[in-house]
Amino acid sequence: MKKKNLIIKNFLLTTKEGNYFLKKSKDKNIIHSKNFKFHNSFYEHPIAFGCLFVSKFINKNSHVKKNNFLNIIFLDGIAYNYLINIKGNKSNFYFFQKKKLKAIITTKKDADQEARIEKSNIKKKYFFFKKKFLILKKISLTQVLEYLSRYVGTIIPGNRSIILEIKIFITNKLNENFSKKSNFLYIKSFFLDKKLFLIKNCLVYKNIFIVFITTKIPLLRLNYKKVSKKNLNIFYRLRKNVLIIGASSGIGNNLLRLFSKNNKIKIFGIYFSKKIILSKKNIYLKKIDVRNQIYKIYEIIKKNSPLNIYYFASPRITKTYNNLDQIRLYKEYYINIPLKIVNFLIKNKIACNLFIPSTTYINKLINYNDYTKIKLLCEKKFKSLNQNQKYVKINILRIPEINTRNNLSIIQKNKLPDFQDIIFNKKFLKKLFLI
């Protein structure tokens, strides 16, 4: 009996493989480097080369190699050195890493008709860029993907670029540009959407025809606008010391910079991964892991009360549904850690104000995922706690969608306001203990 072609159930992309692919492809896109400032993007780690992922999967599956069409959709960045689990059947594959869906691959044995449709659509488009590479020796699909990666990472779109989708056709049934005699590899690009910076590209080499869609990942850019004297007076009048937990980015960093205008109080900014660059005599910046070093928070509270405490510590927020690991992580950050702080204050009879942010996403059923589920539990827990003790005043405010790392999206929306732009109304100021 013939052995059936088995589809591998998992595989790994290592940093060593990534470095080798970098040398071969010459793709120097910074998102693949550990030197990229990931705290300003929606990624937290170097992203593995998409073309390396595709090549390795194809080379490890003899069944896939027999097909002449592959459609690869990337849903999230794949990390190095973490197992990639594969689910699916002979033609549809789903790739999970740390229980998150990262990519989908669909295969077919005969896709000549789809190739003709793609080519006819591309012929009608206006190309804003064309590139051709001279190929002296015949190269494999793996090597073709190396050229594709170099084009995306260093030419169009260049740095910070990602691939959203790749369609690979292996066909001899298309005309002149697919001639076996050609010693050139051609790539052409045109805009699908200039506002979203979506680019459609096609690559032609001998009997290989690839259509792929690319874009650039957005970066968080905060505009620290000049604050009016009237609004600054709100911060000048404050006489309680301030402790901001999670002051390195987003709302926490916005508030830290506003409080820094007041020279008469002590201001403590707690960060963990991203260092805060702000130098003033009355500002004390401390690197503390709130999950394992909460006793350091207690020490600050004991020595510097009365305090206004602002709790913005947060993990990376992802859109998951019923993911137990993510739910546990959210619960630890949004309920367990602030609860420990409240219990410490009550036990030691220290009077303090505590601000905990929530989100208006709770109001929208469409956004009811693991994150909003835990935020709702957080609201209920601390509202109940507020009524049953006298030492800690807890304020919770549902904050609308604003310009933070967690709200970055490839599908660019209208420009979101910074937190600084929305806080100067009575409701927000009251919740922030400022009036």
C-alpha positions in Angstrom: 0.0 0.0 0.0 1.1 3.5 -0.7 1.7 5.8 2.2 -0.6 8.7 2.4 0.9 12.2 2.3 0.7 13.4 5.9 0.1 17.0 6.8 2.4 18.1 9.6 0.5 19.2 12.8 2.9 21.8 13.9 6.3 23.5 13.1 8.5 26.2 14.4 10.2 29.3 12.9 13.5 30.0 14.7 15.5 33.2 15.0 18.4 31.3 13.3 16.2 30.6 10.3 15.1 34.2 10.2 18.7 35.4 10.2 19.5 33.0 7.4 16.5 34.1 5.4 17.5 37.8 5.9 21.0 37.1 4.4 19.4 35.2 1.4 16.6 37.6 0.7 18.3 40.9 1.7 15.0 42.0 3.2 16.1 44.5 5.8 12.5 45.5 6.9 12.9 46.8 10.5 9.8 44.9 11.8 11.9 41.7 11.6 14.5 43.3 13.8 14.7 43.3 17.6 15.7 46.9 17.4 12.2 48.0 16.2 10.4 50.1 18.8 7.4 47.7 19.2 5.9 49.7 22.0 4.7 52.2 19.4 3.0 49.6 17.2 0.4 46.9 17.7 3.1 44.2 17.7 5.1 43.2 20.8 7.9 41.2 19.1 9.9 40.9 15.9 7.7 39.5 13.1 8.9 36.4 11.3 9.2 36.8 7.5 5.9 35.9 5.9 7.7 34.4 2.9 9.8 32.2 5.1 6.7 30.9 6.8 5.1 30.0 3.4 8.3 28.4 2.1 8.8 26.2 5.1 5.2 25.1 5.1 5.3 24.2 1.4 8.7 22.4 1.7 7.4 20.3 4.7 4.3 19.1 2.9 4.6 17.0 -0.2 0.8 17.1 -0.5 0.8 20.9 -0.8 3.6 20.8 -3.4 1.3 18.9 -5.8 -1.2 21.8 -6.0 -0.7 24.6 -8.5 -2.5 27.3 -6.4 -2.0 28.5 -2.8 -3.8 31.4 -1.2 -2.2 32.6 2.0 -4.0 35.2 4.3 -2.0 36.7 7.2 -4.2 37.7 10.1 -1.5 38.6 12.6 2.3 38.7 13.0 4.0 35.3 13.6 6.7 35.3 16.3 9.9 33.3 16.2 10.6 30.4 18.6 6.9 29.7 19.4 5.2 26.5 18.2 2.8 27.0 15.3 -0.1 24.5 15.5 -2.0 23.5 12.3 -5.6 22.6 12.0 -7.6 21.8 8.9 -7.9 19.3 6.0 -6.1 18.6 2.7 -7.0 22.0 1.2 -7.7 24.4 4.1 -5.1 25.0 6.8 -5.5 27.2 10.0 -2.3 28.3 11.8 -2.4 29.1 15.5 0.3 30.4 17.7 -0.3 30.8 21.5 -3.9 29.9 20.7 -4.4 32.9 18.3 -5.2 32.4 14.7 -2.3 33.8 12.7 -2.8 32.7 9.1 -5.0 30.7 6.7 -3.8 28.7 3.7 -6.1 27.4 0.9 -4.9 25.1 -1.8 -6.2 23.9 -5.2 -5.0 21.5 -7.9 -6.4 23.5 -10.8 -6.6 27.3 -10.7 -5.8 28.3 -14.3 -9.1 30.1 -14.6 -8.5 32.2 -11.4 -5.0 33.0 -12.7 -6.5 34.3 -16.0 -9.0 36.5 -14.1 -6.2 37.9 -11.9 -4.1 38.7 -14.9 -6.9 40.3 -16.8 -7.7 42.5 -13.8 -4.1 43.5 -13.3 -3.7 44.4 -17.0 -6.3 47.1 -16.6 -4.6 48.7 -13.6 -2.3 51.7 -13.7 1.1 50.6 -12.2 3.0 53.2 -10.2 6.1 51.1 -9.9 7.8 48.3 -11.9 10.9 46.3 -11.1 12.7 43.5 -12.8 15.5 41.2 -11.5 17.9 39.5 -13.9 18.0 35.7 -13.0 21.1 34.0 -14.4 20.2 30.5 -13.2 16.8 28.8 -12.9 15.5 29.4 -9.3 12.9 27.5 -7.2 9.7 28.8 -5.7 11.5 29.3 -2.4 14.0 31.6 -4.0 11.3 33.5 -5.9 9.7 34.2 -2.5 13.0 35.6 -1.3 12.9 38.1 -4.1 9.3 38.9 -3.2 10.3 39.5 0.4 13.1 41.8 -0.6 10.8 43.8 -2.8 8.2 44.3 -0.1 10.7 45.0 2.7 13.1 47.3 1.0 11.4 48.7 -2.1 7.6 48.9 -2.1 6.2 49.7 0.5 9.7 49.4 2.3 10.3 49.7 6.0 7.4 48.8 8.4 5.7 46.9 5.5 3.7 43.7 6.0 2.1 41.2 3.6 -1.6 40.7 4.0 -2.3 38.1 1.3 -0.3 36.0 -1.2 -1.8 34.1 -4.1 0.6 31.7 -5.8 -0.2 30.2 -9.2 2.0 27.6 -10.9 0.8 27.5 -14.5 2.0 27.1 -18.1 -1.3 28.1 -19.7 -0.8 31.9 -19.7 0.8 33.9 -22.5 4.1 35.8 -23.3 5.2 37.0 -19.8 5.1 33.4 -18.6 7.6 32.2 -21.3 10.0 29.5 -20.0 12.8 31.3 -21.9 12.6 34.5 -19.8 15.6 35.2 -17.6 13.9 38.0 -15.7 11.6 38.2 -12.7 9.1 41.0 -13.0 7.2 42.7 -10.2 4.6 45.5 -10.7 2.6 47.5 -8.1 -0.5 49.6 -8.0 -2.7 51.2 -5.3 -5.8 49.4 -4.2 -6.5 52.2 -1.8 -4.2 55.2 -1.3 -5.8 56.3 2.0 -5.4 52.9 3.6 -2.0 52.5 1.8 -3.1 49.1 0.4 -0.9 48.0 -2.5 -1.6 45.2 -4.9 1.4 43.6 -6.6 2.0 40.9 -9.2 5.2 38.9 -9.7 6.0 36.9 -12.9 8.8 34.4 -13.3 8.6 31.6 -15.9 5.6 29.6 -15.0 5.2 31.2 -11.5 2.6 34.0 -11.2 2.1 35.6 -7.7 -0.4 38.2 -6.7 0.1 39.8 -3.3 -1.3 42.6 -1.2 0.9 44.7 1.1 0.6 47.7 3.4 2.5 49.5 6.2 1.9 49.1 9.9 0.8 52.4 11.6 2.8 53.8 14.5 1.5 55.6 17.5 2.1 59.3 17.3 1.0 61.5 20.1 0.6 65.3 19.6 1.3 67.0 22.9 -0.6 70.2 22.2 -0.2 73.4 24.2 -2.6 73.5 27.1 -4.4 76.7 27.9 -3.7 78.6 31.1 -7.2 78.0 32.3 -6.8 74.2 32.0 -3.3 74.2 33.4 -4.6 75.9 36.6 -6.6 72.7 37.3 -3.2 70.9 37.7 -1.5 73.8 39.5 -4.2 73.7 42.3 -3.7 70.0 43.1 -2.0 69.5 46.5 -2.0 65.7 46.7 0.9 63.7 45.5 0.3 61.6 42.3 1.1 57.9 41.6 0.5 56.8 38.0 0.9 53.0 37.4 1.4 52.4 33.7 2.8 55.9 32.9 5.0 55.0 29.9 2.4 55.3 27.1 -1.1 56.1 26.2 -3.4 57.8 28.8 -0.9 57.3 31.6 1.8 59.1 29.8 -0.6 61.9 28.8 -1.6 62.5 32.4 2.0 62.3 33.6 3.0 65.1 31.3 0.0 67.2 32.4 0.8 66.6 36.1 4.4 67.5 35.5 3.4 71.2 35.2 2.8 71.2 39.0 6.1 71.7 40.8 4.6 71.6 44.3 3.7 67.9 44.5 5.6 64.6 44.1 4.7 62.7 41.0 5.6 59.0 40.7 5.5 57.4 37.2 5.6 53.6 37.1 6.7 51.8 33.9 8.0 48.4 33.0 9.1 47.8 29.4 9.2 51.2 27.8 11.4 53.7 29.6 9.9 57.2 30.3 12.0 60.2 29.1 11.0 63.1 31.4 13.3 64.9 33.8 12.1 67.1 36.6 13.1 67.3 40.3 9.7 66.4 41.6 9.1 63.5 39.2 10.2 60.0 40.3 10.2 57.4 37.6 10.4 53.7 38.8 10.7 50.5 36.8 8.3 48.1 38.5 6.8 44.8 37.4 3.3 45.1 39.0 2.7 41.4 38.7 5.7 40.4 40.7 6.9 43.5 42.6 3.7 45.0 44.0 5.4 45.5 47.4 7.3 48.4 45.8 4.0 50.1 45.0 3.0 49.6 48.7 6.3 51.3 49.8 5.6 54.4 47.6 2.0 54.6 48.9 3.1 54.3 52.6 5.8 57.0 52.3 3.9 59.6 50.2 0.2 59.5 51.1 -2.3 61.2 50.7 -2.2 60.2 47.1 -4.2 60.3 43.9 -3.5 56.9 42.3 -4.1 56.3 38.6 -4.1 52.7 37.5 -3.3 52.2 33.8 -1.2 49.0 33.8 -2.4 46.8 31.0 -1.2 43.9 28.8 -1.5 44.0 25.1 -5.2 44.0 24.2 -6.3 41.5 21.5 -9.7 40.7 20.1 -10.2 37.2 21.5 -13.4 35.3 22.4 -13.4 32.8 25.2 -9.6 32.5 25.3 -9.0 31.3 28.8 -5.3 32.3 28.9 -6.2 35.9 27.8 -9.1 36.1 30.2 -6.8 35.1 33.1 -4.3 37.7 32.0 -6.9 40.5 31.8 -8.4 39.4 35.2 -5.0 39.7 36.8 -4.3 43.2 35.4 -7.7 44.7 35.6 -9.1 43.1 38.8 -6.6 41.2 40.9 -3.7 43.8 41.0 -5.8 46.9 41.7 -7.8 44.8 44.3 -4.5 44.1 46.1 -3.8 47.8 46.2 -7.2 48.6 47.6 -6.9 45.8 50.2 -3.5 47.2 51.2 -5.0 50.7 51.7 -7.9 49.4 53.7 -5.8 47.2 55.9 -3.3 50.0 56.7 -6.1 52.6 57.0 -4.6 54.8 54.4 -7.0 57.3 52.8 -6.4 57.5 49.0 -8.2 58.2 45.7 -8.0 55.5 43.1 -8.9 56.0 39.4 -9.5 53.0 37.2 -10.2 53.4 33.4 -12.9 51.4 31.6 -14.1 51.5 28.0 -17.1 52.6 26.0 -16.7 49.4 24.0 -18.8 47.9 26.8 -21.8 49.7 25.3 -21.4 48.0 21.9 -22.4 44.3 21.7 -20.4 43.9 18.6 -17.2 44.5 20.7 -18.2 42.2 23.5 -15.1 40.1 23.6 -12.8 38.8 26.4 -11.4 42.3 27.1 -14.8 44.0 27.5 -16.2 41.1 29.5 -13.4 41.5 32.1 -13.7 45.3 32.1 -17.4 44.9 32.9 -16.6 42.6 35.8 -14.0 45.1 37.0 -16.6 47.9 37.0 -19.1 45.8 39.1 -16.4 44.6 41.5 -15.0 48.1 42.3 -18.4 49.8 42.4 -19.5 47.3 45.0 -16.2 47.8 46.9 -16.7 51.5 46.9 -19.9 51.2 48.9 -18.5 48.9 51.6 -15.4 50.7 52.8 -14.4 54.2 53.8 -10.7 54.6 53.1 -10.5 54.4 49.3 -12.6 56.5 46.9 -12.7 54.6 43.6 -13.7 56.3 40.4 -14.3 54.4 37.2 -14.6 56.2 33.8 -15.6 54.7 30.5 -13.2 56.3 28.0 -14.1 56.5 24.3 -11.9 55.4 21.5 -8.8 57.6 21.5 -5.3 57.6 20.1 -3.5 54.8 21.9 -1.4 51.8 20.9 -4.3 49.4 21.5 -6.4 51.4 19.0 -3.9 51.3 16.2 -5.3 49.6 13.1 -4.1 48.8 9.5 -7.6 49.9 8.4 -6.9 53.6 9.2 -9.9 55.4 10.7 -10.5 59.1 11.1 -7.8 60.6 13.2 -8.5 59.7 16.9 -8.2 62.4 19.6 -5.5 62.1 22.3 -6.6 61.7 25.9 -5.4 65.3 26.5 -8.0 66.5 24.0 -11.0 65.0 25.8 -10.4 65.3 29.5 -11.2 69.0 30.0 -14.9 68.6 30.7 -16.5 68.5 34.1 -17.5 64.8 34.0 -14.0 63.6 33.2 -12.2 66.1 35.6 -14.5 65.0 38.5 -13.7 61.4 37.9 -10.0 62.1 37.7 -10.2 63.9 41.2 -9.2 67.2 39.5 -12.3 69.2 40.6 
